[in-house]
Amino acid sequence: MENEDTKKVQEMKTDLNLLLECLKYQMDNSTSQKEALVTIHSICQQNSDAGVYFREIGGLIFVKNLAKSSEHSMVKEAALFTLGALAEENVYSQQTLCTSDLFEDLILFLSNDDSSTNLKRMSVYVILVLVSNNRCGQTLVKETGCITVLSELLRTVLSKHELNLLDNKVFQNYQLWSSVCSALCACVNNPQNDENQMFCCSLFPYANDWLISCMKPEIIRPLCSFIGLTLANNTYVQKYFVSVGGLEVLSQVLVYLGSDSYKTVSNAKLAVVVTKTVDACIADNPTFRVILSKYHIVSRLLALLPHESLDLGDKFSIILALGHCTENCVENQYDLIKNNGLPLMIQALTDSQNEELQKAATFVLHNCRKITEKLSLSVQECSFDENEAKQLKDTKAKENLEEYWNTAKEILHRIEKLEKENEEKIQRGNYEHMPFMKRENILKHLYSGRTRDNRAEEDKDKKQPGQLQSSCDITTKACANDKQVKTLLKSTSPLSEQKMTLRKVSSSCNQSLHEKTTFDKKNFVSKSSDGVFKYPIHIVRNKKQRLPVTDPFTLCSDIINKEVVSFQAADNCTKILKYRCSGCISVGKPLNSRNFSKLLHACPYQCDRHRVIVDAEDRYKKILLTPRRRRKLSESTIPGEIKKRRIRKNFTEEEVNYLFYGVKKMGNHWNSILWSFPFQKGRTAVDLAHKYNNLIKIAKCTTRN
């Protein structure tokens, strides 16, 4: 295997040397040079070490000079493409090519009218590779004026009126235009560059015109990516974008795509891209969220959320945008509640197991918490501003009282049914196992107890006035009779008083039922305690807590309160255990590596993070024992086995040259040198350090003699 690997490496080096010689001696033959460059690119793509070796033998600099000096356009294109591929594969090659001279040469290719479209595309590709994840490249593209040439190309290379992509020439111009958009995106972000962002914001009016005049996926995707990355985390650029009408334009595009999202899947995916761009604009500026309420963006996003073609990442982007829209914006909060947004958020919170999606849904519910509390109260009891009171009256006037009553009646009926079934099961189980004489006594006690309770209730009703708020018996009768409640609601003229009486009736019904059942049980137990039969202990297992009968807004508010409390009580959205981990809480004495390990091992309630640390430490201790134990372990593992020494391999002259060259370039970073050069298999960083020190000692001794 080692011989085969070394043979392949030697063959690769031989091929690259021959191809480089071919490039040097075939200057008059453009076809041969192009084929040699394409072959070099394919070899470097197959083997990552080939690009490193090609740079070491000077091939990268030669190809760079060839792209500048060659008279043939096809050779320039192939040379630029090879440079871009090598720089994309290796960081050292990227740093070697990242010079002001190369950027100036690329500017000449882009600004020259005689340059072909394909040559300009290759030049833009090299710029894109040099500025990606490279702050030095972003600085040079600004200082050399290359970004100015790119912005001018974006404005002029494509025409709005002749956008027929079926035409070959138009399609080539479109490919150049999209490449320029990608290069500008790399210039402003990853890493973020504020100066380039400030420069690129001058292209926002041009982007707005394109979005309005041509709503095609081929145009919307590159422009939204460019706008989103230019806006990201820059408040000044965001304000300028809103001032030129960019947010309104994006809102119009989103409305257009949202209306056609159910016709085609591509429009739904494209609407998510526009949503991300809108979210990047409003995330840091709460004042801009009011603009979205004019176009009812919240309702559009809620309609887009259940689309079948969207994955979890797309839904997370939509819910996060809803969270930023509803944050400190009452108009968007009302819009979300009107369009049945709260049940969708609760469904996303409960059904999905994705933590990021749950965090986003909880964020939306937290933003709407106050508005749901206001809607659950009446206008007279709440101390709102005048504008909020008007909006509250308008929204409440549109709700139907019949729906409230039906919901409250349904919940009350379910609670009564569950209570009766549980009581009947318990009584039936104890009743069937009793003798016949005891059953007769129980029936007598039950009948006498119920008649006495009914008589006592009738006496109380005669003594007390029959008011709705005070009398529990009247409210229970009112709950049982639908017609009486409806006539009671119609008798009160204002809308707020009608909702108040409905809420009081439902709450008093629930309270009266609870009091009546507890009162019957107490009387029954007290009367049967001195007789033959004692009421069995009421044991209920896994019984759900009975919900109060209120309107849907109050029910939704309770759910939101529980979710927000659990979200705020969690650290990084993870549930805190009842018993805290000793490693998470502060202790009195200072911690070090020894007492902290003992503290974690002594703690019975370890969190996930510290449990991983303890397990890793235990595994490490088992592997790395003390020298004495390690010696015993090696002796006791396989008896009679002789430990084999590593085969000695002398350093070749080529390896010595690699070693000195690596120390010259990288210093005493032996591990980096080991991975940068093709040393023999089995070499370690310690071997390199020892060899270098021995060579230095030998050199010093020879100089003294």
N, C-alpha and C positions, 0 to 999 in steps of 0.2 A: 504493500500500500504506500509506504513511504517513497519507494522508488518511482511508483506511478505518479504520485503527486509532484515530486521533484521534476520528473520528465515533463509534466504538463506545464509547470512554471517555466521551465527552460524553453519549451516550445513557444509559450506566450511571449516571453522576452525576445526570442529570436524573431518572431513574427512582427512585433512592434518595431524592432530595430530595422528590419527590412522595409517595412512600410514607411518609416521615417526617411530612410535613404531614397526610397522611390519618390517621395514628395520633393526631396531636394534636387534630384537629378532629372525629374520630369516636368520642369517648369514650363516647357513649351506645349506639353500635351495636357490639356485641361481635362479630358475624359479620364485619363489615368489618375490624375490627381483627385478627381472627384470620387472615383472608385476606391482609391486608397483611404480617403477620409471616411467614407462610409464603412469600410472594413475596420478601421480603427475604432469607430463608434460602436460597431457590433461587438468587437472583442472586449472593449471596456464595459459594455452593458452586461456581458456574461460573467466577467470576473472583476470584482471591485479592486483587487490589487493591481490590475492592469492599468487603471487610471493613475494610480500612485506611481507606478514604474514609468509610465509615459511622461509624467511630469518631471520625474527625476532625471531622465535622459534628455530633457530639454524640448520634448515634443510639444508641450503646451504653448511655450513662447513662440516656437516656430510656426505653429498653426495660427496664432494671433497675428504675427507679422505677415503670414501668407494672406489672411483675410484683408489686410490693409493694402498690400502691394500688388495683388493679383489683378490682372486686367480682365479676367473672365468673370462674368456675373455668376455662373454656375459654381465656380470654385469658391467665390466669396460666400455664397449661400451655404455650401457644404461645410466650409471652414467655420462659419458662425454657428451653424447647427451643432458641429462637433464641440466647439467651445462651450456652448450652453449645456450640452449633455454632460460633459466632464465636470463643469462647475456645479451642476445640480447633484451629481453623485458624490463629490468630495468637497469638504469644507475648505481644505487647504488650496485646492484648485480655485475655489471661489475667491479666497483672499488674494491669491496670486494675480488673478485677472482684474480684481477690483482696483483699478487705477484711473486717474483722470484722463490719461492718454486714450485708453480704450473707449471711455464715454465720449470723448471728442470725435473719435473715428465713427462711432455709432451715430452721432448727431449729423455728420456729413452724409452718411448713408440715408438717413431719414429725410434730411432737408433737400437732397439732390433730386431734381425732377426726373432725371434720366434713370434713377434707380427703379428697378422693377418692384412690383407689389410683393413678390415673394421675398426679395432681399430685405425690404422694409419689415416684413413679418419676422424674419430671422433676427434682425437687429432688435426689434421689440422683445423677442423671446430672450435674447441675451441680457437685455436690461432687466427683464422680469426676474431672471435667475440671480442676477447680481444684487438686487435690492431685497430679495425675499429673505426674511429673518436676518438681516444684515444692516445695522444702523450706519455703518461706514458707507455702504452703497447708497442708502437713502440720503446721506449728507452730500455725497458726490453728485448724485443726480440733480440735487438742488443747486449746488455751487457751479456746476458746469453748464447749467441752463438746459439740461436734457428734459426736465419736466415741462419746460415751456414748449419745447418741440412736440412732446407727447400731447399736451392739451390742445395745441393747434391742429394736430392730426385728428384728434377726436372731433373737432368742430367741422373739419373740411373733407374728411375722407369719404363720408357717406352722405348721400342726398336723401332728404325726406320724400321727395316727390317720385323718385325712381327706385323704390325698394322692392324690386322683383328678384327674389333670391334664386329663382330658376335660371336667371341669366348668369353665365359663368363669370363675367367681369364684375358684376354687382356682388356675386357671392364671394369673390376674392377680396373685394373692398370691405365687405361685412366681416370677414375673418380678420382682416387687419384692424378694423374698428373694435371688435370684441377683444383682440389681443391688447390693444392700447388701454381699454377699460381695465383689464386684468393687471397690466403693469402699473397703472395709477393706483389701483387698490393696494398693491404691494408697496407702493411708495408712501402711503399714508398710515398703514397699520401693520402690526406684527413685525417689529415693535411699533408702538404708536409714535408718530412724528407730528408734533403740533405745527411746526412751520410748514410742512407739506400739506397738512390739512387746511391751514389758512390760505395757502395758494390755490388748492383745488376747489375751494368753495366758490371761486369765480365761475366755475362751470355749472353751478346750480340752475341759473336761468335757461341755459342750453338744455339741460336734462329735463326741466319742466316742459319745455316746448316739445321735446321728443315724446314724453309720456302722454301728453294731451293729444298730439297729432297721430301717433302710431301706437295703439295698444295691442302689440303683438308680443308673444313670449320671447322671441329672439331679441327684442329691444328692451323689454321690461326687466328681464333677469340681470343682464350686465349693468344696467343703470341703477337698479335697486341695490345691487352689491356695492357699487361705487358710492352711492349716497349713504348707505348704512355704515360703511367703514370710514367714510370721511366725517360723519356725524359723531361717531362713537366717542363718548367720554370727553367731549369738547363743547362746553356751554356756549361759547361765542359763535361757533359754527352752527350750532343748533338754532340760535336766535336769528342768525342771518338767513338760514334756510326757511324759517317760518316767515320772516319779513318779506321774502321774495315770493311767497305763496306756495312753497313746496309742500307743506303739510296738507293744504287743501287739495292740491293736485293728487297726492297719494291717496287721500280720502276718496276722491272721485274714482280713481283707478280701482280701489278696493271695493267700492259700491258696484262698479261695473262687473268686476270679476266675481263678486259674491252672488250677484243675480244670475250669472251663467254657470255657477260652480256645479249645479246638479246636472247640467247638460253634458259637460266634458270633465274628465278627471284632471286634465292639464290645467284648467282654470282654477280648480280647487288648490292644486299644488302651488300655482302661481300666486294665488291670494295669500297663501301662507308666507311667501317671500316678501310680498308687500307689507304684510302684518309685522314681520320682523323689522323692516325698515321704519315703519311708523313707531314701533316700540322703542327703537334706538333714538328716535327724535324726542319722545315725551318722557323717557325714563328719568332724566335729570331736571326737567322743567315742568312743574305742576301747572303752571299758568297756561300751557299749550293744550291741556286736555279738554278745555272748554270748546275748542275749535272742532274736536271730534264729535261733540254732542249735536252740532248742527247737521251733520250727515248721518247721525244715528249709527255710528260705527260699532257700538256695543251690541246692538241688535243684529248687525251683520255678522259679527264674530260669533255670537251665540248660534246663529243659523248655520254657520260654517263648521262649528265644533263637532256635531254628530256625523259628519260626512264619512262614508265608509272607506274611502281611499286614503285617509290620513292615518299616519302611524303615531306612535307615542310621542316622538320628537315634535311633530307638527302640532299635536294637541297641546303639548307643554308650551310651545311658543304662543299659541292662541290664548291659553289661560293666563300666561304671564303678561301678555299685552292687556288682557281684561283687568288684571290686577293693577297695572300702571294707569289704565284709563279711569278706574274707579277710586284711585287713591286721592283723597282730598278733593274730590269733584262730585258734588251732590247730583248734578244733572245726569252724569253717567251712571251713578248709583240707582237713581230712579228708573233710568232706562233698563238697567239690568234686572230690576225687580219686576217691572212691567212685562218683560219678555221671558218670564219664567226662568231666570238665570240662576236663582238660588238652588232649586232642585237639581239643576245640571251640575252645579259645583259640588253639592253634597253627594251626588252619584259618582262624580269623578273622584271624590275623596274616599268613598267607601269601596267602590268596585276596583279601582286601580291599585296595584301593588308597587307601582313605581314611586320612589320617595320624592323625586323631583316634582312629579306631577301632583303628589299630595301636598307638597309645600306650596306650590303655586295656587292650588284650589283653596287651601287654608288662608293664603294671603288675600284672595278675593273675598272670602267670607269675613275675614277680619275687617276689611275696608267697609263692608256693608253692615257691620254690626250695629253701629249707631242708628243708621237709617231704619233698620228693622225694628229697633226698640222704639223709635219715634212713631212708626206706623202702627205698632201694637197698642199704643195709648191713644186716648181721645185728644181732640184739638184743645179742649178746655183745660185739661190737666197738664198739658205740656207747655213749657215756657220757650216757645220758638220765636224766631224772628218773623217779621211780617211776610217776607218772601217765602220762607219755608212753610208757614202756615197756609199760604195760598196754594202752594204746590201740593201740600198734604191734602187739602180739601178737594182739589181737582182729582187726585189719584183715588181718594176714598169714594168720591161720588161715582166712579166708574165700576166699583166693585158691587157684586150682587149679594144681598143679605141672605138670600135663600141658600147660597153655597156655604156661607158661614154656619147657618143653622143645621144643614144636612151633615156637615163635617162634625159638629159638636154632638149631634144626636147619634151619629154612627159610633163615635168613640165611647159615648156613655152606654150605648147598648152593648158594645163588646165587653166593657168592664163589668156590667151587671151579669152578663152571660157567663163570663169566666168565674166570677165569685160564686154564682149559684152552682155551677158544675163542680167546683172544688168542694163546697160545703156538702153537696149531695153525695159525692164519692166518699168523703170521710165518714159521714153519718151512716151511709149504707154499709160500709165495711164493718163498723162497730155494731150496727143494729142486727146484722145477719148472724153474728156469732153469739147472741144473747139468748137466754131461755124465754119461753113464751110468756110467763108471768111478768118478767121484767119489762118486756115490750109493752104490755098493757099499761104498766105504771109510767113508762116514758111517754106514751101517747097522752095520758092524762096530764102529766106535768107540762108537756109541750102545749096542749090545748089551753090549759088554765093560764100558762104564762103569756101566751099570745093574746088572750082575751083581756087579761089585766093590762098588758101594754097598750092595747088599742083603746081601752077605757081611759087610761092615764093620758094618752095623747089627745083624746077628744076633750077631756077636761081642760088640758092646757090650751087647746085651740079656742075654747069658749072664753077663757080668761084673757088671753093676749089678743091684741088687735091684729087683723089679717093683712100685714104689710109684706111687700115682696122681699125686702132686704132682711127682715128679722125672722120671719116665720119659715122654718125649714119644710114644714108639711105642705104649705101652699106652693112652695117652689117645686117640690117633687111632683105635686099634682100638675103644676103648670108644665113641667118637663114631659109628663106622660101624655098631655093633651096638646097636639100640634096647633089646633085651631085657636085655643085660648092664647097661646104665645104669639101667634101671628096677629091676632086682634090687639094684643097688648103692645106689640111693636108698632102697629099702624096708628095707635092712639097718640103716640109721641110724635110731634111734628118735626123737630130738627133731626138731621142725619146723625149727628154725634150722639144725641140722646138715645136714638134707636140702637146704635151699636153698643152704648153703655149698658142699656137694659138687657140686650142679648148676652153680653159678656157676663153681667151679674147673674142672670138667670142660669147660664151654663155652669158658672162657678158655684153658685148656691146649690144647684142640683147635685153636683159632685159632693159638696160638703155635707148636705143633708143625708145622702145615701150612706156616706162613711159614718156619720154620727149614729144613724138609725141602726146600722148593722152592729156597731160596737155596743150600743145600748141594749139591744136584744140579747147579745151574747152575755153581757154582764148580768142581766136579770135572770137569764136561763141558768147560768152557772150558780148564782147565789141561791136560787130556789131549789135546784136539784142537788145542792151540796148536802143538805140535811136529809135527803130521801135515799132511795135505793140506788139511783143512777147518778154518776158524776159525768159531766160533759168532758169528752176526751180532749187532750191537749192538741191544739190546732197546729200541726206541723206541716209546713209548706216548703217544698224543695224546688229550687230553680224557678221561683215565681218572679215574673217581671214586675218592676215597679209601676204602679198605676200612674198614668200621665194625667195632669189636670186638663179639663175640657176648656180649651180656649180657642181663639181664632187661629188660622194658619200662620199669621205673622208672628204671633207669640210662640207657637210651636217651633217655627223656624229660628226664632231668636234664641230659644233654649238650646237647640242643636248647635247653633253657631257659638254660643257661650262655652259649651262643653268642648268643642273642637279647638277654640282659641285658647282656652285655659290649658288644655293638654299640649298645644303647640308652644305656648309661652313657657310652660313649666319644663319643656324638654331642652336639653343641651345638644345643639346641632340636630334638632328634630329627631332625637332618640329618647325613648322613655327612660326616666330615671327610676331606679329601683327603690323600693321602700327603705332598704338598708344601703348606705353609701359605701363606696370602695375606700379603703384606707389610703390608697395612693392618690385619690382625687381630692380629699379634704386636706386642709392645712394642719400640720402638727406643730407641737411646741419646739421640739429640738431640731437643729439643722440636720438635713438629710445628706447622706453620701452613698457610695455604691454598696456599702456593706449593710448599714442599718435599713436602707430603703428596700433591699432584697428581703431582709428578715420581716420587715413590715408587710410587704405584699404576701409572703408565704403564710404569715399569721392571720391574714384577713380572710374570713370565710365568704365574704360577699365581694368578689372581684368583678370589675367592669370588663367589657370585652377587650379594651385596649391593654389594660394591665395583665389580663389573663394571657394574652399573646406574649407579653414581655416575659412573664414567669415561665411559660412553656418553652420559649426560645432559650432562656437562661439554663433551664434544666437540661435541654438537649445539648447545649454548648458544653456544660460541665461533664456530661457523659462522654462526649467526643474528646475534649481537651482535658485529660486527666493530668495529675502531677507527673513529673518525670519518673518517679519511682513506680507509681502504679502503671504508668504507660509501659514501662519495661516489663513489669509482671504480666500485663495483659498481652503484650506481644509474645512473651515466652509461653503463655498458657493457651493461646488461641489454637495454634497448630503445632503439636509436639513433634520434635525432630526436624522441623523445617529450617533451613539455613536462609537467612535474610540475604537477598540478592542486591548487590550494589548496582548503581546506575552505570550503564556503559559509557565510558569516557569518549567524548568526541572533540577532537582538536578543532580550534577555530581556523577556518580557511582565511585566505587573504581577502576574499570578498566580504566575509563577515567582519573582519577587522576594519575594512574601509567603511562598512555600514556603521560600525560602532563609533568611529571617530567622527563621521559625518553627522550622526545623530546627536552626539554630545555637543558638537558645534552649533547645531540648530536648536536643540531642546534642552541643553544643560544635562544635569544629573537626574533626569526623569527616566529611569531605566525601564519602567513598564511601558511608557509611551514609545521609547526607542524599540523595544521588543516587538510591539504591535505595528510599528511603522515600516519595518524592513523584513525581508524574507529570510530570517535566521533558520538554522536547522531545527527540526522537530525535537523537542525536549529541552530547549534552552529556556532558562528562567531569567528573571530580572537580576537575581543574585549572581548568576553566572556572568552576566554582562558587567556588573559592577566589579567583581573580582578580576575579570580579564582586563578591564580598563585600568584598574589600579596597578596590576602587575606590569602592564605595558608602560605605564608612566614611571614606575620604579626602574625598569630596565633602561628607559631613555635617560633618566637622571644619572644612573650609574655609568652609562657610556659617555655622557658629557663630562663627568668628573675625571674619568680615565683619559 
